[in-house]
Amino acid sequence: MKITVHKDRLSRALGFVERITSKNASLPILNNVLLKTEHGRLKVSATNLEIGVSSVIGANIEEEGQVAVPGRTLADFVKGIPGDTLEMVVRQNTLTVSSGSYQTSILCFDAAEYPIIPRIEDGKQYTVPTETLQRLIETVGDSIATSDSRPELSGALLRFNGDSVSMAATDIFRLAEQKELGSYEPSFAAIIPRGTVYELRRVLGSLTGEIHIHATENQIAFVHDECEVVSRIIDGKYPDYAKIIPERSVARVLVRKDEAENAVKTAALFSSSISDIKLECAGAELTITGKNSNKGEAYAGIEANLKGDPFDVSMNYHYFLDGLKAIPTEKVVLEFTGKGSPFVLRPNSDDHHTVYLIMPLRS
């Protein structure tokens, strides 16, 4: 292989893919990215066997070829050298990269040993604005279970339902759902693994335009002009979470999101080992309290508009802050649905379809 490529384009492509490589003693080939000439361009790929990420960039190709090269080593070298273009030559599984007076020779693996990243060209197909998919992921990403004891909860449920696309996640202690309106036929649902959701969150931050989604029974691909993410789908049945979203509330409180966030952070300084805070509202003020037998206590009161009965409830402050972050409006509606029932956060607008539930702590 012998090619000339623009340094910034290669650096951006490596930024998309090399982070999913890891130190894998049993399969050292997975510590590499695959460089392959394809249809007059350079394809840069990486996989950890659950997720495959690839990016295709323009290149001047003198000799076709492919090689598996340590991703971090190549990315760091490319990022640190001056100049606009790089020459890359592969001879006997050694990649030589040069630019002006800078040059490196990197020992590589045989590309034939690299796992095949599948291409999904059939199945169900959807087109979603990049910012829409980003909102779905930002809302629910923190609520995915970090344990694999229940595999179906170790991912987020992505659902296309005719007039909307939604994503939901729960770790039993909290639940988040985000819905975006649009035309999405036919109906389809899949559980996207936690690692894939996190990878999409990272990649989407630098993309604009549209994402084309191709889905089969076992795999799903998220395709953009600059990169592609392919993932397995978790086999299992996601809980019918709609049944636990309360339809009625005992009390509703309207507060400013920034004021609530500051009050929670203040009270949390004195929370106990279970990260608990207490919310109380009996009128025009919502009081948030943190109490620790070894530190003391702190409370903060913020202006509130209460409709319904006075209430008090204890909850994990990390979950509450994540919920506030998920709400897209400046004001947030807090719903108390009864002792031992989920505490609900919603936007103060019918234009946003977000719901976030927190299971309360026992007082």
C-alpha atoms as a printed R data frame, in Angstrom:
    type eleno elety resid chain resno       x       y      z
1   ATOM     1    CA   MET     A     1   0.000   0.000  0.000
2   ATOM     2    CA   LYS     A     2   1.249   3.475 -0.876
3   ATOM     3    CA   ILE     A     3  -0.961   6.536 -0.433
4   ATOM     4    CA   THR     A     4  -0.887  10.255  0.233
5   ATOM     5    CA   VAL     A     5  -3.553  11.652  2.547
6   ATOM     6    CA   HIS     A     6  -4.475  14.977  4.137
7   ATOM     7    CA   LYS     A     7  -3.272  14.960  7.754
8   ATOM     8    CA   ASP     A     8  -6.350  16.610  9.312
9   ATOM     9    CA   ARG     A     9  -8.751  14.266  7.518
10  ATOM    10    CA   LEU     A    10  -6.821  11.218  8.693
11  ATOM    11    CA   SER     A    11  -6.661  12.598 12.223
12  ATOM    12    CA   ARG     A    12 -10.423  13.156 12.261
13  ATOM    13    CA   ALA     A    13 -11.085   9.651 10.933
14  ATOM    14    CA   LEU     A    14  -8.801   8.130 13.569
15  ATOM    15    CA   GLY     A    15 -10.621  10.185 16.201
16  ATOM    16    CA   PHE     A    16 -13.888   8.527 15.206
17  ATOM    17    CA   VAL     A    17 -12.618   4.955 15.344
18  ATOM    18    CA   GLU     A    18  -9.559   4.391 17.540
19  ATOM    19    CA   ARG     A    19 -11.230   4.937 20.917
20  ATOM    20    CA   ILE     A    20 -13.027   1.605 20.744
21  ATOM    21    CA   THR     A    21  -9.707  -0.224 20.511
22  ATOM    22    CA   SER     A    22  -8.481  -1.491 23.874
23  ATOM    23    CA   LYS     A    23  -5.742  -3.571 25.445
24  ATOM    24    CA   ASN     A    24  -6.917  -7.079 24.702
25  ATOM    25    CA   ALA     A    25  -4.414  -9.765 25.710
26  ATOM    26    CA   SER     A    26  -6.377 -12.662 24.214
27  ATOM    27    CA   LEU     A    27  -7.037 -10.919 20.868
28  ATOM    28    CA   PRO     A    28  -4.233  -8.372 20.343
29  ATOM    29    CA   ILE     A    29  -5.469  -7.706 16.810
30  ATOM    30    CA   LEU     A    30  -8.347  -5.743 18.381
31  ATOM    31    CA   ASN     A    31  -5.848  -3.177 19.684
32  ATOM    32    CA   ASN     A    32  -5.438  -2.041 16.079
33  ATOM    33    CA   VAL     A    33  -7.302  -0.035 13.476
34  ATOM    34    CA   LEU     A    34  -7.635  -1.336  9.943
35  ATOM    35    CA   LEU     A    35  -6.427   0.861  7.092
36  ATOM    36    CA   LYS     A    36  -7.737  -0.297  3.724
37  ATOM    37    CA   THR     A    37  -7.896   1.262  0.278
38  ATOM    38    CA   GLU     A    38 -11.384   0.898 -1.134
39  ATOM    39    CA   HIS     A    39 -12.907   2.361 -4.325
40  ATOM    40    CA   GLY     A    40 -10.191   4.993 -4.616
41  ATOM    41    CA   ARG     A    41 -10.458   6.115 -0.979
42  ATOM    42    CA   LEU     A    42  -8.990   5.159  2.394
43  ATOM    43    CA   LYS     A    43 -11.240   3.351  4.863
44  ATOM    44    CA   VAL     A    44 -10.273   3.518  8.539
45  ATOM    45    CA   SER     A    45 -12.030   0.958 10.774
46  ATOM    46    CA   ALA     A    46 -11.967  -0.485 14.285
47  ATOM    47    CA   THR     A    47 -14.018  -3.014 16.238
48  ATOM    48    CA   ASN     A    48 -14.261  -4.552 19.698
49  ATOM    49    CA   LEU     A    49 -16.523  -7.346 18.338
50  ATOM    50    CA   GLU     A    50 -19.652  -5.653 19.748
51  ATOM    51    CA   ILE     A    51 -19.282  -2.351 17.892
52  ATOM    52    CA   GLY     A    52 -17.640  -1.556 14.584
53  ATOM    53    CA   VAL     A    53 -16.812   2.039 13.612
54  ATOM    54    CA   SER     A    54 -15.472   3.130 10.242
55  ATOM    55    CA   SER     A    55 -14.713   6.344  8.378
56  ATOM    56    CA   VAL     A    56 -13.878   6.825  4.704
57  ATOM    57    CA   ILE     A    57 -11.698   9.711  3.510
58  ATOM    58    CA   GLY     A    58 -10.223  10.840  0.230
59  ATOM    59    CA   ALA     A    59  -6.654   9.827 -0.593
60  ATOM    60    CA   ASN     A    60  -4.219   9.736 -3.500
61  ATOM    61    CA   ILE     A    61  -3.659   6.006 -3.940
62  ATOM    62    CA   GLU     A    62  -0.566   4.828 -5.793
63  ATOM    63    CA   GLU     A    63  -0.723   1.226 -4.560
64  ATOM    64    CA   GLU     A    64  -3.755  -0.597 -3.139
65  ATOM    65    CA   GLY     A    65  -3.495  -2.483  0.126
66  ATOM    66    CA   GLN     A    66  -4.518  -2.893  3.742
67  ATOM    67    CA   VAL     A    67  -2.874  -3.176  7.151
68  ATOM    68    CA   ALA     A    68  -3.828  -3.396 10.837
69  ATOM    69    CA   VAL     A    69  -1.906  -0.732 12.760
70  ATOM    70    CA   PRO     A    70  -1.877   0.172 16.494
71  ATOM    71    CA   GLY     A    71  -4.522   2.877 16.623
72  ATOM    72    CA   ARG     A    72  -3.314   4.978 19.538
73  ATOM    73    CA   THR     A    73   0.284   5.037 18.276
74  ATOM    74    CA   LEU     A    74  -0.772   6.167 14.812
75  ATOM    75    CA   ALA     A    75  -3.286   8.729 16.104
76  ATOM    76    CA   ASP     A    76  -0.775  10.323 18.476
77  ATOM    77    CA   PHE     A    77   1.923  10.518 15.795
78  ATOM    78    CA   VAL     A    78  -0.402  12.034 13.194
79  ATOM    79    CA   LYS     A    79  -1.729  14.567 15.687
80  ATOM    80    CA   GLY     A    80   1.756  15.740 16.700
81  ATOM    81    CA   ILE     A    81   3.494  16.285 13.365
82  ATOM    82    CA   PRO     A    82   3.446  19.462 11.248
83  ATOM    83    CA   GLY     A    83   2.469  19.722  7.614
84  ATOM    84    CA   ASP     A    84  -0.720  19.221  5.649
85  ATOM    85    CA   THR     A    85  -0.143  15.881  3.911
86  ATOM    86    CA   LEU     A    86   1.255  12.494  4.876
87  ATOM    87    CA   GLU     A    87   2.770   9.726  2.801
88  ATOM    88    CA   MET     A    88   1.950   6.236  4.053
89  ATOM    89    CA   VAL     A    89   3.739   3.151  2.750
90  ATOM    90    CA   VAL     A    90   3.292  -0.477  3.855
91  ATOM    91    CA   ARG     A    91   6.076  -2.985  3.297
92  ATOM    92    CA   GLN     A    92   6.153  -6.412  5.005
93  ATOM    93    CA   ASN     A    93   3.676  -5.435  7.722
94  ATOM    94    CA   THR     A    94   5.540  -2.236  8.584
95  ATOM    95    CA   LEU     A    95   3.762   1.096  8.075
96  ATOM    96    CA   THR     A    96   6.030   4.053  7.346
97  ATOM    97    CA   VAL     A    97   4.421   7.468  7.785
98  ATOM    98    CA   SER     A    98   6.318  10.576  6.738
99  ATOM    99    CA   SER     A    99   5.704  14.296  6.490
100 ATOM   100    CA   GLY     A   100   8.600  16.633  5.755
101 ATOM   101    CA   SER     A   101  11.390  15.843  8.221
102 ATOM   102    CA   TYR     A   102   9.112  13.673 10.413
103 ATOM   103    CA   GLN     A   103   8.936   9.939  9.892
104 ATOM   104    CA   THR     A   104   7.921   6.826 11.836
105 ATOM   105    CA   SER     A   105   7.890   3.108 11.117
106 ATOM   106    CA   ILE     A   106   5.208   1.175 12.993
107 ATOM   107    CA   LEU     A   107   5.130  -2.603 13.295
108 ATOM   108    CA   CYS     A   108   1.708  -3.846 12.194
109 ATOM   109    CA   PHE     A   109  -0.489  -6.948 12.051
110 ATOM   110    CA   ASP     A   110  -1.603  -8.876  9.004
111 ATOM   111    CA   ALA     A   111  -4.897  -7.319  7.890
112 ATOM   112    CA   ALA     A   112  -6.203 -10.786  6.965
113 ATOM   113    CA   GLU     A   113  -6.445 -11.557 10.693
114 ATOM   114    CA   TYR     A   114  -8.638  -8.533 11.391
115 ATOM   115    CA   PRO     A   115 -12.302  -9.340 12.201
116 ATOM   116    CA   ILE     A   116 -14.786  -8.525  9.466
117 ATOM   117    CA   ILE     A   117 -17.081  -5.612 10.277
118 ATOM   118    CA   PRO     A   118 -20.451  -6.464  8.712
119 ATOM   119    CA   ARG     A   119 -22.231  -4.148  6.298
120 ATOM   120    CA   ILE     A   120 -25.998  -3.875  6.692
121 ATOM   121    CA   GLU     A   121 -27.545  -2.926  3.383
122 ATOM   122    CA   ASP     A   122 -30.978  -4.520  3.696
123 ATOM   123    CA   GLY     A   123 -33.501  -4.624  6.527
124 ATOM   124    CA   LYS     A   124 -35.598  -1.736  7.761
125 ATOM   125    CA   GLN     A   125 -34.336   1.756  6.933
126 ATOM   126    CA   TYR     A   126 -34.926   5.134  8.564
127 ATOM   127    CA   THR     A   127 -33.502   8.629  8.251
128 ATOM   128    CA   VAL     A   128 -33.163  10.685 11.432
129 ATOM   129    CA   PRO     A   129 -31.748  14.209 11.833
130 ATOM   130    CA   THR     A   130 -28.449  14.043 13.708
131 ATOM   131    CA   GLU     A   131 -29.676  16.458 16.387
132 ATOM   132    CA   THR     A   132 -32.769  14.273 16.951
133 ATOM   133    CA   LEU     A   133 -30.717  11.157 17.642
134 ATOM   134    CA   GLN     A   134 -28.413  13.225 19.811
135 ATOM   135    CA   ARG     A   135 -31.340  14.459 21.954
136 ATOM   136    CA   LEU     A   136 -32.595  10.908 22.405
137 ATOM   137    CA   ILE     A   137 -29.207   9.707 23.590
138 ATOM   138    CA   GLU     A   138 -28.431  12.697 25.817
139 ATOM   139    CA   THR     A   139 -31.772  12.289 27.602
140 ATOM   140    CA   VAL     A   140 -31.575   8.577 28.382
141 ATOM   141    CA   GLY     A   141 -27.865   7.674 28.265
142 ATOM   142    CA   ASP     A   142 -27.197   8.142 31.985
143 ATOM   143    CA   SER     A   143 -30.164   5.922 32.924
144 ATOM   144    CA   ILE     A   144 -28.865   2.730 31.277
145 ATOM   145    CA   ALA     A   145 -28.019   0.034 33.822
146 ATOM   146    CA   THR     A   146 -24.269  -0.344 34.340
147 ATOM   147    CA   SER     A   147 -24.664  -3.952 35.482
148 ATOM   148    CA   ASP     A   148 -25.115  -6.823 33.032
149 ATOM   149    CA   SER     A   149 -27.103  -8.956 35.487
150 ATOM   150    CA   ARG     A   150 -30.216  -8.181 33.438
151 ATOM   151    CA   PRO     A   151 -28.954  -7.949 29.848
152 ATOM   152    CA   GLU     A   152 -32.103  -6.298 28.522
153 ATOM   153    CA   LEU     A   153 -31.498  -3.329 30.852
154 ATOM   154    CA   SER     A   154 -27.859  -2.932 29.800
155 ATOM   155    CA   GLY     A   155 -29.001  -1.042 26.731
156 ATOM   156    CA   ALA     A   156 -31.494   1.590 25.601
157 ATOM   157    CA   LEU     A   157 -34.731   0.787 23.803
158 ATOM   158    CA   LEU     A   158 -34.889   2.531 20.416
159 ATOM   159    CA   ARG     A   159 -38.392   2.474 18.969
160 ATOM   160    CA   PHE     A   160 -39.758   3.656 15.621
161 ATOM   161    CA   ASN     A   161 -43.495   3.962 15.935
162 ATOM   162    CA   GLY     A   162 -45.018   5.482 12.807
163 ATOM   163    CA   ASP     A   163 -45.365   9.119 13.852
164 ATOM   164    CA   SER     A   164 -42.438   9.215 16.286
165 ATOM   165    CA   VAL     A   165 -39.061   7.844 17.266
166 ATOM   166    CA   SER     A   166 -38.288   7.327 20.939
167 ATOM   167    CA   MET     A   167 -35.573   6.051 23.230
168 ATOM   168    CA   ALA     A   168 -35.941   4.834 26.803
169 ATOM   169    CA   ALA     A   169 -33.607   3.471 29.468
170 ATOM   170    CA   THR     A   170 -33.897   2.336 33.068
171 ATOM   171    CA   ASP     A   171 -31.645   0.904 35.764
172 ATOM   172    CA   ILE     A   172 -34.637   0.094 38.050
173 ATOM   173    CA   PHE     A   173 -33.907   3.152 40.239
174 ATOM   174    CA   ARG     A   174 -34.802   5.688 37.534
175 ATOM   175    CA   LEU     A   175 -36.307   5.787 34.072
176 ATOM   176    CA   ALA     A   176 -35.881   8.231 31.205
177 ATOM   177    CA   GLU     A   177 -37.823   8.467 27.964
178 ATOM   178    CA   GLN     A   178 -37.451  10.906 25.090
179 ATOM   179    CA   LYS     A   179 -39.807  11.032 22.114
180 ATOM   180    CA   GLU     A   180 -39.361  12.984 18.872
181 ATOM   181    CA   LEU     A   181 -42.167  13.425 16.348
182 ATOM   182    CA   GLY     A   182 -41.729  12.573 12.675
183 ATOM   183    CA   SER     A   183 -42.561   9.999 10.024
184 ATOM   184    CA   TYR     A   184 -40.916   6.666 10.835
185 ATOM   185    CA   GLU     A   185 -42.424   3.672  9.088
186 ATOM   186    CA   PRO     A   186 -42.489   0.733  9.531
187 ATOM   187    CA   SER     A   187 -42.696   0.180 13.275
188 ATOM   188    CA   PHE     A   188 -39.591  -1.364 14.810
189 ATOM   189    CA   ALA     A   189 -37.918  -1.649 18.214
190 ATOM   190    CA   ALA     A   190 -34.427  -2.733 19.266
191 ATOM   191    CA   ILE     A   191 -32.327  -2.705 22.420
192 ATOM   192    CA   ILE     A   192 -29.075  -0.881 21.647
193 ATOM   193    CA   PRO     A   193 -26.129  -1.937 23.879
194 ATOM   194    CA   ARG     A   194 -24.821   0.536 26.440
195 ATOM   195    CA   GLY     A   195 -21.393   0.720 24.783
196 ATOM   196    CA   THR     A   196 -22.953   1.554 21.417
197 ATOM   197    CA   VAL     A   197 -25.082   4.314 22.942
198 ATOM   198    CA   TYR     A   198 -21.996   5.836 24.578
199 ATOM   199    CA   GLU     A   199 -20.037   5.587 21.333
200 ATOM   200    CA   LEU     A   200 -22.849   7.257 19.391
201 ATOM   201    CA   ARG     A   201 -22.989  10.022 21.997
202 ATOM   202    CA   ARG     A   202 -19.281  10.706 21.439
203 ATOM   203    CA   VAL     A   203 -19.407  10.537 17.639
204 ATOM   204    CA   LEU     A   204 -22.602  12.570 17.167
205 ATOM   205    CA   GLY     A   205 -21.134  15.570 18.969
206 ATOM   206    CA   SER     A   206 -19.072  16.478 15.900
207 ATOM   207    CA   LEU     A   207 -21.609  15.620 13.177
208 ATOM   208    CA   THR     A   208 -24.412  17.490 11.424
209 ATOM   209    CA   GLY     A   209 -26.956  16.514  8.788
210 ATOM   210    CA   GLU     A   210 -28.758  13.180  8.804
211 ATOM   211    CA   ILE     A   211 -28.167   9.678 10.136
212 ATOM   212    CA   HIS     A   212 -29.365   6.754  8.026
213 ATOM   213    CA   ILE     A   213 -30.300   3.758 10.159
214 ATOM   214    CA   HIS     A   214 -30.347   0.217  8.765
215 ATOM   215    CA   ALA     A   215 -31.745  -2.440 11.094
216 ATOM   216    CA   THR     A   216 -32.133  -6.201 10.935
217 ATOM   217    CA   GLU     A   217 -33.207  -8.638 13.626
218 ATOM   218    CA   ASN     A   218 -29.702  -8.922 15.093
219 ATOM   219    CA   GLN     A   219 -27.737  -5.873 13.954
220 ATOM   220    CA   ILE     A   220 -28.132  -2.133 13.440
221 ATOM   221    CA   ALA     A   221 -26.039   0.441 11.574
222 ATOM   222    CA   PHE     A   222 -25.940   4.217 12.006
223 ATOM   223    CA   VAL     A   223 -24.568   5.687  8.792
224 ATOM   224    CA   HIS     A   224 -23.361   9.255  8.219
225 ATOM   225    CA   ASP     A   225 -21.400  10.766  5.356
226 ATOM   226    CA   GLU     A   226 -18.310  10.892  7.600
227 ATOM   227    CA   CYS     A   227 -18.551   7.677  9.587
228 ATOM   228    CA   GLU     A   228 -20.541   4.525 10.267
229 ATOM   229    CA   VAL     A   229 -21.296   2.705 13.535
230 ATOM   230    CA   VAL     A   230 -22.412  -0.942 13.342
231 ATOM   231    CA   SER     A   231 -23.623  -2.781 16.434
232 ATOM   232    CA   ARG     A   232 -25.241  -5.965 17.568
233 ATOM   233    CA   ILE     A   233 -28.745  -5.753 19.040
234 ATOM   234    CA   ILE     A   234 -29.379  -7.136 22.531
235 ATOM   235    CA   ASP     A   235 -31.575 -10.205 22.398
236 ATOM   236    CA   GLY     A   236 -34.388  -9.944 24.931
237 ATOM   237    CA   LYS     A   237 -37.682  -8.297 25.787
238 ATOM   238    CA   TYR     A   238 -37.540  -4.808 27.233
239 ATOM   239    CA   PRO     A   239 -39.836  -4.177 30.230
240 ATOM   240    CA   ASP     A   240 -43.193  -2.520 29.515
241 ATOM   241    CA   TYR     A   241 -42.062   0.634 31.267
242 ATOM   242    CA   ALA     A   242 -45.146   2.622 30.228
243 ATOM   243    CA   LYS     A   243 -47.065   0.815 32.951
244 ATOM   244    CA   ILE     A   244 -45.018   2.450 35.699
245 ATOM   245    CA   ILE     A   245 -45.314   6.033 34.413
246 ATOM   246    CA   PRO     A   246 -47.980   7.566 36.682
247 ATOM   247    CA   GLU     A   247 -51.006   9.018 34.916
248 ATOM   248    CA   ARG     A   248 -51.964  11.240 37.868
249 ATOM   249    CA   SER     A   249 -50.107  13.210 40.510
250 ATOM   250    CA   VAL     A   250 -50.909  14.260 44.080
251 ATOM   251    CA   ALA     A   251 -48.943  17.497 43.675
252 ATOM   252    CA   ARG     A   252 -47.212  19.442 40.891
253 ATOM   253    CA   VAL     A   253 -44.477  22.003 41.468
254 ATOM   254    CA   LEU     A   254 -43.075  24.391 38.880
255 ATOM   255    CA   VAL     A   255 -39.500  25.575 39.519
256 ATOM   256    CA   ARG     A   256 -36.636  27.102 37.573
257 ATOM   257    CA   LYS     A   257 -34.220  24.385 36.508
258 ATOM   258    CA   ASP     A   258 -31.051  26.373 37.254
259 ATOM   259    CA   GLU     A   259 -32.277  27.286 40.747
260 ATOM   260    CA   ALA     A   260 -33.196  23.687 41.490
261 ATOM   261    CA   GLU     A   261 -29.792  22.495 40.264
262 ATOM   262    CA   ASN     A   262 -27.920  24.973 42.483
263 ATOM   263    CA   ALA     A   263 -30.061  24.070 45.502
264 ATOM   264    CA   VAL     A   264 -29.491  20.337 45.002
265 ATOM   265    CA   LYS     A   265 -25.724  20.769 44.664
266 ATOM   266    CA   THR     A   266 -25.654  22.815 47.877
267 ATOM   267    CA   ALA     A   267 -27.697  20.319 49.869
268 ATOM   268    CA   ALA     A   268 -25.751  17.403 48.420
269 ATOM   269    CA   LEU     A   269 -22.590  18.599 50.158
270 ATOM   270    CA   PHE     A   270 -24.136  17.241 53.350
271 ATOM   271    CA   SER     A   271 -25.825  14.122 51.999
272 ATOM   272    CA   SER     A   272 -25.180  10.755 53.645
273 ATOM   273    CA   SER     A   273 -23.420   7.707 52.230
274 ATOM   274    CA   ILE     A   274 -26.498   6.877 50.144
275 ATOM   275    CA   SER     A   275 -26.421  10.326 48.443
276 ATOM   276    CA   ASP     A   276 -29.871  11.240 49.774
277 ATOM   277    CA   ILE     A   277 -31.569  14.620 49.791
278 ATOM   278    CA   LYS     A   278 -35.045  15.566 50.935
279 ATOM   279    CA   LEU     A   279 -37.519  17.709 49.011
280 ATOM   280    CA   GLU     A   280 -40.357  19.424 50.887
281 ATOM   281    CA   CYS     A   281 -43.022  21.763 49.557
282 ATOM   282    CA   ALA     A   282 -45.992  23.215 51.395
283 ATOM   283    CA   GLY     A   283 -46.617  26.449 49.529
284 ATOM   284    CA   ALA     A   284 -44.577  28.978 47.579
285 ATOM   285    CA   GLU     A   285 -41.188  27.467 48.421
286 ATOM   286    CA   LEU     A   286 -39.489  24.169 47.655
287 ATOM   287    CA   THR     A   287 -36.925  23.256 50.306
288 ATOM   288    CA   ILE     A   288 -34.092  20.862 49.520
289 ATOM   289    CA   THR     A   289 -32.164  19.458 52.480
290 ATOM   290    CA   GLY     A   290 -29.022  17.384 52.918
291 ATOM   291    CA   LYS     A   291 -28.229  15.894 56.314
292 ATOM   292    CA   ASN     A   292 -25.191  13.951 57.479
293 ATOM   293    CA   SER     A   293 -24.574  12.843 61.066
294 ATOM   294    CA   ASN     A   294 -20.810  13.335 60.596
295 ATOM   295    CA   LYS     A   295 -20.868  16.662 58.736
296 ATOM   296    CA   GLY     A   296 -24.028  18.521 59.660
297 ATOM   297    CA   GLU     A   297 -26.821  19.693 57.427
298 ATOM   298    CA   ALA     A   298 -27.679  22.255 54.791
299 ATOM   299    CA   TYR     A   299 -30.866  23.353 53.133
300 ATOM   300    CA   ALA     A   300 -31.773  25.617 50.264
301 ATOM   301    CA   GLY     A   301 -35.144  27.116 49.473
302 ATOM   302    CA   ILE     A   302 -36.250  28.140 45.983
303 ATOM   303    CA   GLU     A   303 -39.380  29.810 44.663
304 ATOM   304    CA   ALA     A   304 -42.029  27.292 43.642
305 ATOM   305    CA   ASN     A   305 -45.568  27.193 42.332
306 ATOM   306    CA   LEU     A   306 -47.384  24.323 44.066
307 ATOM   307    CA   LYS     A   307 -50.622  22.851 42.816
308 ATOM   308    CA   GLY     A   308 -52.029  20.097 45.003
309 ATOM   309    CA   ASP     A   309 -51.179  18.772 48.437
310 ATOM   310    CA   PRO     A   310 -48.027  19.519 50.471
311 ATOM   311    CA   PHE     A   311 -45.452  16.723 50.254
312 ATOM   312    CA   ASP     A   312 -42.001  15.554 51.213
313 ATOM   313    CA   VAL     A   313 -39.862  12.938 49.477
314 ATOM   314    CA   SER     A   314 -36.273  11.649 49.707
315 ATOM   315    CA   MET     A   315 -34.203  10.607 46.699
316 ATOM   316    CA   ASN     A   316 -30.693  10.106 45.348
317 ATOM   317    CA   TYR     A   317 -29.353  13.528 44.378
318 ATOM   318    CA   HIS     A   318 -27.278  12.144 41.463
319 ATOM   319    CA   TYR     A   319 -30.457  10.867 39.844
320 ATOM   320    CA   PHE     A   320 -32.204  14.173 40.424
321 ATOM   321    CA   LEU     A   321 -29.362  16.155 38.820
322 ATOM   322    CA   ASP     A   322 -29.323  13.780 35.837
323 ATOM   323    CA   GLY     A   323 -33.062  14.311 35.507
324 ATOM   324    CA   LEU     A   324 -32.719  18.087 35.525
325 ATOM   325    CA   LYS     A   325 -30.017  17.816 32.858
326 ATOM   326    CA   ALA     A   326 -32.379  15.773 30.696
327 ATOM   327    CA   ILE     A   327 -35.156  18.393 30.774
328 ATOM   328    CA   PRO     A   328 -34.778  20.804 27.817
329 ATOM   329    CA   THR     A   329 -36.823  23.750 29.213
330 ATOM   330    CA   GLU     A   330 -35.796  26.548 31.590
331 ATOM   331    CA   LYS     A   331 -38.533  25.556 34.016
332 ATOM   332    CA   VAL     A   332 -39.269  21.996 35.113
333 ATOM   333    CA   VAL     A   333 -42.452  20.415 36.425
334 ATOM   334    CA   LEU     A   334 -41.945  18.153 39.459
335 ATOM   335    CA   GLU     A   335 -44.730  15.666 40.144
336 ATOM   336    CA   PHE     A   336 -45.270  13.927 43.494
337 ATOM   337    CA   THR     A   337 -47.408  10.858 42.847
338 ATOM   338    CA   GLY     A   338 -47.689   9.481 46.391
339 ATOM   339    CA   LYS     A   339 -45.556   7.859 49.086
340 ATOM   340    CA   GLY     A   340 -43.367   5.144 47.593
341 ATOM   341    CA   SER     A   341 -44.442   6.008 44.035
342 ATOM   342    CA   PRO     A   342 -42.136   7.398 41.328
343 ATOM   343    CA   PHE     A   343 -41.222  11.079 41.449
344 ATOM   344    CA   VAL     A   344 -41.593  12.556 37.970
345 ATOM   345    CA   LEU     A   345 -39.783  15.363 36.126
346 ATOM   346    CA   ARG     A   346 -41.257  16.840 32.946
347 ATOM   347    CA   PRO     A   347 -40.609  19.875 30.717
348 ATOM   348    CA   ASN     A   348 -42.769  22.960 31.158
349 ATOM   349    CA   SER     A   349 -43.887  22.771 27.531
350 ATOM   350    CA   ASP     A   350 -46.080  20.555 25.395
351 ATOM   351    CA   ASP     A   351 -43.537  20.937 22.580
352 ATOM   352    CA   HIS     A   352 -41.080  18.644 24.357
353 ATOM   353    CA   HIS     A   353 -41.786  14.980 24.989
354 ATOM   354    CA   THR     A   354 -39.494  14.081 27.870
355 ATOM   355    CA   VAL     A   355 -40.293  12.142 31.027
356 ATOM   356    CA   TYR     A   356 -37.895  11.206 33.822
357 ATOM   357    CA   LEU     A   357 -38.829   9.056 36.841
358 ATOM   358    CA   ILE     A   358 -36.948   8.579 40.106
359 ATOM   359    CA   MET     A   359 -37.840   5.942 42.665
360 ATOM   360    CA   PRO     A   360 -37.885   7.583 46.111
361 ATOM   361    CA   LEU     A   361 -35.802   6.469 49.074
362 ATOM   362    CA   ARG     A   362 -37.451   5.273 52.220
363 ATOM   363    CA   SER     A   363 -37.576   8.014 54.839
